[in-house]
């Protein structure tokens, strides 16, 4: 394995994680905004129903008065109906179900307000799902095109490349490699977070917690959203970075690839064992003979060549005659259709 491939593989893996970091930062902004809104909803709840800054479970379970229910439907729910225009069917399902309810308890109202806020966090136009999709698309395109460029530079065999379209990317991003598509795992996270929030609120009212203690518990429960999102996004970024590389091998008619682990004191045992192993491109299987091998995996792949046949940066004959080396922008402008 030459330094040529080792350096480029390390650079592309770094680039994929930098892209992931960019979108995770945007996700954190949305999470903090959602946390503020949820805490404000809890503060309003306490201001209405608390006695000595505490609310008993019995008080929380009382039904809304006719006026409160009317205000909830005509003011609060109307605000969320505007959000339903974003195209998330879950909004419509919840709002329609509420419309048929003759009675709603105070606690149910609070749960619904928080759940609708969480739906916006996960499924809104600037939600976690949208940012994950956009970020992984950028990871894939970066790795795919640069993989082809580096292969062309190394072999001096330049040929036209079909540009990736939106429809192609939508198909690629539905690839199910770990039992569930990433979008389904995101919504599983939302459901798990809502279960935790419900339990914390019920515990707060049963124990007569103060507003500050309740708010702190909900903040901790929602902080988990970011750690879950980071584990998912970084693992998926590694997957799509490597599947893009493998598809570039297929596009370039390469037969084999080699595992390249990041070797330091954080490298897992499985990645240490896989390092330098060589497999056929046609047998590529993430988690078995290709990364990611685990959550937060940093291992990548490189194309395998008989290096006696190639010399990095060598000017060689091609189908179009003798070709000099090109930089990435020159290659993209000439060969990516």
GILIN-V613909 format. One record per pair of residues at least 6 apart in sequence whose C-alpha atoms are under 7 Angstrom apart, sorted by the first residue. I is the first residue (numbers start at 0). GAP is how many residues later the second one is. Records with the same first field share a line. If there is no record, write none. Layout:
I=GAP + GAP
//
This chain:
3=308
4=297
8=291 + 292 + 293
11=131
12=287
15=123 + 221 + 225
16=217 + 220
18=116 + 120
19=115 + 213 + 214 + 217
22=108 + 112
23=206
26=101
27=198
29=91
30=90
33=83 + 87
34=184
37=76
38=176
42=168
45=7 + 165
48=6
52=157 + 158
53=154 + 155 + 156
54=150 + 153
55=149 + 150 + 152
56=148 + 149
59=46 + 47
60=44 + 45 + 46
61=43 + 44
62=40 + 41 + 42 + 43
63=40 + 41 + 42
83=7 + 8
85=38 + 39
87=35
110=87
114=79
119=7
120=6 + 7
121=6 + 7
122=6
128=54 + 57
131=101
135=101 + 104
136=32
138=98 + 101 + 102
139=100 + 101 + 104
142=98 + 101 + 102
143=100 + 101 + 104
146=98 + 101
147=100
148=179 + 182
151=6
152=160 + 172 + 173
153=158 + 159
154=155
155=159 + 160 + 162 + 167
156=161
158=176
159=175 + 176 + 177
160=174 + 175 + 176
161=174 + 175
162=173 + 174
173=7
174=6
176=109
192=28 + 29
195=25
196=21 + 24
199=17 + 18
203=10
230=64 + 65
233=62
234=57 + 60 + 61 + 62
237=54 + 59 + 60
238=52 + 53
241=49 + 58 + 59
245=35
248=54
254=25 + 26
255=22 + 23 + 24 + 25 + 47 + 48
256=21 + 22 + 23 + 24 + 44 + 45 + 46 + 47
257=18 + 19 + 20 + 21 + 43 + 44 + 45 + 46
258=15 + 16 + 17 + 18 + 19 + 41 + 42 + 43
259=15 + 16 + 39 + 40 + 41 + 42
260=10 + 11 + 14 + 38 + 39
261=36 + 37
270=28
283=6
285=6 + 7
286=6
290=8 + 9
291=7
312=12
314=8 + 9 + 10
315=6 + 7
316=6
//
